[in-house]
Amino acid sequence: MLDRLAMLRGWSHATRAAYAADLRDAETFFRALASDVFRADRALVLRYLSALARRGLSQATIRRRRSALATWFAFLLDQGLREDHPAHELPPMRRQRPLPKMMSERDVERLLAAPDVSQPLGLRDRCMLELLYATGVRVSELVRLPLAGLDRAAGLVRVVGKGDKERLVPYGEEAARWLDAWLEARPGSPPSPFLFPGRQGRAMTRQNFWQRIRHYAKAAGIRPLPSPHTLRHAFATHLLAHGADLRAVQLLLGHAHVTTTEIYTHVARARLHQLVNRNHPLGG
């Protein structure tokens, strides 16, 4: 029967083998409940999909097996072997947000130390990297930080985020030290309203600074290369790993909803699992 379906669909040998494997998995489950892939009803199909989720399978795998069952039952319906389609219009699956790429504290230190601070460009970049990690701002927010938005006495920077929403974000002593060094060396001509002016005093582009990050990551031997948001992710994850309150991290990141911030708790837990598996005597 599957051979006929494969012929009608024009499947390759590999595609047929993949569908066969998925249907065999479903068949094993259905037979344990006195049914099979020809007679299973909607309730049984839903029980099977719930069991897949409890097994801890990825959403991609579950989606593929849902698709295999839907294709199979549609074929049986077309062939007059069933009068219903038990996998038709199944409840939608929530899309799983990918976890942010993890960057260790050691890798962050190596990245921050990569610029040559004896040169003005390197000093600027070191200050930008320090501020990026110290505040968790987006790269797009960093390159447009106004000089007037810096409150050195209070150790705060005013950030304009998505939807033109403003927030005040504190930065630590290390970032303050590099900010002091940069402000002493920052060129005053041409005049610019930006803390980190680009050419002719204009705002640096997000893409330009992203290329600078990649350059320093390569120089520091960091693999995989970080994404534009890697230091923002590291900021949030490392704060939570050191006991910070989730709501406080939400405010610092400028997230409208705490559910957006909660993804970093998953990253922290995943990191803890890795540490246990690697270091515990019985972990491996």
FENWO-V329739 format. One record per pair of residues at least 4 apart in sequence whose ideal C-beta (glycine too) atoms are under 8 Angstrom apart, sorted by the first residue. I is the first residue (numbers start at 0). J is the second residue. D is the distance in Angstrom with one decimal. If there is no record, write none. Layout:
# FENWO-V329739
I,J,D  I,J,D
This chain:
# FENWO-V329739
0,4,6.7  1,5,6.2  1,15,7.0  1,18,6.9  1,19,5.9  1,22,7.0  2,6,6.4  2,15,7.7  3,7,6.3  4,8,6.1  4,10,7.9  4,18,7.8  4,70,7.5  4,71,7.3  4,74,4.9  5,10,4.2  5,14,7.4  5,15,4.2  5,18,7.4  6,10,8.0  7,74,7.7  8,70,7.9  10,14,4.0  10,15,4.8  10,18,7.2  11,15,7.0  12,16,6.3  13,17,6.4  14,18,6.5  15,19,6.2  16,20,6.5  17,21,6.6  17,63,7.7  17,67,7.9  18,22,6.2  18,67,5.2  18,70,7.2  18,71,7.7  19,23,6.2  20,24,6.7  21,25,6.8  21,63,6.5  21,64,4.8  21,67,3.8  21,68,7.6  22,26,6.0  22,36,5.7  22,67,6.0  22,68,7.6  22,71,6.1  23,27,6.5  24,28,6.9  24,64,6.8  25,29,6.1  25,36,5.7  25,39,7.6  25,47,5.8  25,64,6.9  25,67,7.6  25,68,6.0  26,30,6.0  26,35,6.0  26,36,5.0  27,31,6.8  28,32,7.2  28,46,8.0  28,47,4.9  28,50,6.3  29,34,4.3  29,35,5.2  29,36,6.2  29,38,7.9  29,39,4.9  29,43,6.2  29,47,7.0  30,34,7.0  30,35,5.9  32,43,6.3  32,46,7.6  34,38,5.1  34,39,4.9  34,40,7.7  34,43,5.8  35,39,6.8  36,68,7.9  36,71,6.4  37,75,6.9  37,80,7.1  37,81,7.6  39,43,4.4  39,44,5.8  39,47,7.7  39,85,6.2  40,44,7.2  40,85,5.4  41,45,6.4  41,83,7.9  41,85,4.1  41,86,7.6  42,46,6.5  43,47,6.4  43,85,7.5  44,48,6.6  44,68,6.3  44,85,4.9  44,86,5.3  44,89,7.5  45,49,6.4  45,89,7.5  45,90,8.0  46,50,6.4  47,51,6.7  47,68,7.9  48,52,6.9  48,61,6.6  48,64,7.7  48,65,6.4  48,89,7.2  49,53,6.5  50,54,6.5  51,56,5.1  51,60,7.4  51,61,4.9  51,64,6.3  52,56,7.1  52,61,6.4  56,60,4.4  56,61,5.5  57,61,7.1  57,95,7.9  58,62,6.0  58,92,6.3  58,94,7.4  58,95,4.6  59,63,6.5  60,64,6.5  61,65,6.3  61,92,6.9  62,66,6.3  62,92,6.5  63,67,6.4  64,68,6.5  65,69,6.2  65,86,6.9  65,89,6.3  65,92,7.7  66,70,6.2  67,71,6.2  68,72,6.2  68,86,4.6  69,73,6.2  69,84,7.8  69,86,4.3  69,87,7.1  69,89,7.5  70,74,6.5  71,75,6.6  71,86,7.9  72,76,6.3  72,81,6.6  72,84,5.0  72,85,5.9  72,86,4.9  72,87,7.4  73,77,6.4  73,84,6.1  73,87,7.8  74,78,6.2  75,80,4.3  75,81,4.3  76,80,7.6  76,81,5.2  76,82,7.6  76,83,7.3  76,84,5.1  96,262,6.0  98,262,6.7  98,265,6.1  98,266,5.4  98,269,6.6  99,228,6.9  99,229,7.7  99,232,3.8  99,236,7.5  99,262,6.9  99,263,7.3  99,266,6.0  100,223,7.1  100,225,7.0  100,226,5.9  100,229,5.7  100,232,6.6  101,232,7.4  101,233,7.8  101,236,6.8  101,266,6.1  101,269,7.6  101,270,6.3  102,106,5.0  102,107,5.8  102,110,7.9  102,221,7.8  102,225,6.1  102,229,5.2  102,230,7.3  102,232,7.0  102,233,4.4  103,107,7.0  104,108,6.6  104,233,7.8  104,237,6.0  105,109,6.6  106,110,6.3  106,219,7.7  106,221,5.2  107,111,6.3  107,132,6.0  107,230,7.1  107,233,5.5  107,237,7.7  108,112,6.3  109,113,6.8  109,219,4.3  109,220,7.4  109,221,6.3  110,128,6.5  110,212,7.6  110,215,5.8  110,216,5.9  110,219,5.5  110,221,6.1  110,225,7.3  110,230,7.7  111,125,6.8  111,128,5.2  111,129,6.1  111,132,6.8  112,219,7.4  113,215,3.8  113,216,7.5  113,218,5.0  113,219,4.6  114,120,7.9  114,121,3.9  114,122,7.3  114,124,4.4  114,125,4.3  114,128,7.1  114,215,6.1  115,121,3.9  116,121,5.0  116,122,4.8  116,125,5.1  116,180,7.7  117,121,6.8  117,122,7.9  118,122,6.8  119,123,6.4  119,184,5.6  119,186,7.7  120,124,6.4  121,125,6.2  122,126,6.4  122,177,7.9  122,180,6.2  122,181,5.8  122,184,5.6  123,127,6.3  123,181,6.0  123,184,7.9  123,185,7.7  123,195,6.1  124,128,6.3  124,211,5.5  124,215,7.1  125,129,6.2  125,177,5.9  126,130,6.2  126,174,7.8  126,177,4.3  126,178,5.9  126,180,7.0  126,181,4.0  126,195,7.6  127,131,6.1  127,141,6.2  127,195,5.7  127,208,6.7  127,211,8.0  128,132,6.5  128,212,7.5  128,215,7.4  128,230,7.1  129,133,5.8  129,173,6.3  129,174,4.6  129,177,4.6  129,178,7.9  130,134,5.8  130,136,7.4  130,141,6.6  130,144,7.9  130,156,7.4  130,170,6.2  130,174,5.2  130,177,7.6  130,178,6.9  131,135,7.9  131,136,6.5  131,138,7.1  131,141,5.6  131,230,4.6  131,231,7.2  131,234,7.8  132,174,7.9  132,230,4.9  132,233,6.5  132,234,5.7  133,170,4.3  133,171,5.2  133,173,6.9  133,174,3.7  133,234,7.6  134,156,6.4  134,158,7.4  134,168,4.5  134,169,7.6  134,170,5.3  134,174,7.4  134,234,7.2  134,251,7.2  135,168,7.3  135,230,7.8  135,231,5.1  135,234,3.6  135,235,5.9  135,238,7.9  135,248,7.9  135,251,5.5  135,252,5.4  136,140,4.3  136,141,5.1  136,144,7.7  136,156,7.8  136,158,5.4  136,168,6.6  136,231,7.1  137,141,6.9  137,160,7.2  137,228,7.0  137,231,6.2  138,142,6.5  138,205,5.1  138,208,5.8  138,209,6.3  138,212,7.9  138,227,4.9  138,228,7.3  138,231,7.9  139,143,7.0  139,205,4.8  140,144,6.9  140,158,5.1  140,159,6.9  140,160,5.9  141,195,7.3  141,208,7.2  142,193,7.7  142,195,6.4  142,197,7.7  142,202,5.7  142,203,4.4  142,204,6.7  142,205,5.8  142,207,7.8  142,208,5.6  143,159,7.2  143,193,6.6  143,202,5.1  144,148,6.0  144,149,7.4  144,156,6.4  144,158,7.0  144,193,6.8  144,194,4.4  144,195,6.8  145,149,7.8  145,157,7.4  145,192,5.5  145,193,6.4  145,194,6.6  146,191,7.5  146,192,6.0  146,193,6.5  146,194,4.9  147,192,6.9  148,156,5.9  148,157,3.6  148,158,7.3  148,159,8.0  148,194,7.5  149,155,8.0  149,156,5.5  149,157,7.8  149,178,7.3  149,194,6.2  150,154,7.3  150,155,4.4  150,156,7.2  150,157,7.4  150,167,8.0  151,175,7.2  151,178,7.2  151,179,7.8  153,169,7.9  154,169,5.5  154,170,5.9  154,171,7.6  154,175,6.0  155,167,4.9  155,168,6.7  155,169,5.5  155,170,7.4  156,167,7.4  156,168,5.5  156,170,6.2  157,165,6.0  157,166,7.7  157,167,5.8  158,165,6.9  158,166,5.4  158,167,7.6  158,168,5.5  158,253,7.0  159,163,6.1  159,164,7.4  159,165,5.5  160,164,5.2  160,165,7.5  160,166,6.4  160,253,4.3  161,253,7.2  164,253,6.7  166,250,7.0  166,251,7.8  166,253,5.1  168,251,5.7  170,174,4.1  170,175,6.3  170,178,7.5  171,175,6.9  172,176,6.5  173,177,6.9  174,178,6.1  175,179,6.4  176,180,6.7  177,181,6.2  178,182,6.1  179,183,6.7  180,184,6.6  181,185,5.7  185,196,7.9  186,196,7.5  189,199,5.8  189,200,4.1  190,200,6.2  191,196,3.6  191,200,3.4  191,201,7.4  193,197,7.7  193,200,7.4  193,201,7.7  193,202,5.2  193,203,7.5  195,203,5.9  196,200,4.9  196,201,6.9  196,202,7.4  196,203,7.2  197,201,5.2  197,202,6.1  197,203,3.7  197,204,7.1  197,207,6.8  203,207,5.3  203,208,5.7  204,208,7.3  205,209,6.2  205,227,6.9  206,210,6.6  207,211,6.9  208,212,6.6  209,213,6.6  209,227,4.8  210,214,6.4  211,215,6.6  212,216,6.2  212,225,6.2  212,227,7.2  212,229,7.9  212,230,7.9  213,217,6.4  213,224,5.6  213,225,7.6  214,218,6.5  215,219,6.1  216,221,4.3  216,224,5.1  216,225,5.4  217,221,7.6  217,224,6.9  221,225,6.7  225,229,3.4  225,230,7.1  228,232,5.7  229,233,6.2  230,234,6.3  231,235,6.8  231,252,7.3  232,236,6.0  232,263,7.3  232,266,7.3  233,237,5.7  234,238,6.4  234,251,7.9  235,239,6.5  235,248,5.4  235,251,8.0  235,252,6.1  235,260,7.0  235,263,4.3  236,240,6.1  236,263,5.1  236,266,4.9  236,267,5.7  236,270,7.3  237,241,6.4  238,243,3.9  238,248,5.5  238,251,7.8  239,243,5.5  239,245,6.9  239,248,6.2  239,263,5.5  239,264,6.1  239,267,4.9  240,267,5.0  240,270,6.9  243,247,5.8  243,248,5.5  244,248,7.0  245,249,6.4  245,257,6.5  245,260,6.0  245,261,7.0  245,264,6.7  246,250,6.7  246,257,6.5  247,251,6.5  248,252,6.2  248,260,5.6  248,263,7.0  249,254,4.8  249,257,5.0  249,259,7.6  249,260,4.2  252,259,8.0  252,260,6.2  254,259,4.3  254,260,4.9  255,259,7.2  256,260,7.9  257,261,6.3  260,264,8.0  261,265,7.2  262,266,6.8  263,267,6.4  264,268,6.4  265,269,6.2  266,270,6.4  267,271,6.6  268,272,6.5  269,273,6.6  270,274,6.5  271,275,6.4  272,276,6.1  273,277,6.1  274,278,5.8  275,279,4.9  275,282,5.1  276,282,4.2  276,283,6.3  277,282,6.4  277,283,7.2  278,282,6.4  279,283,7.9
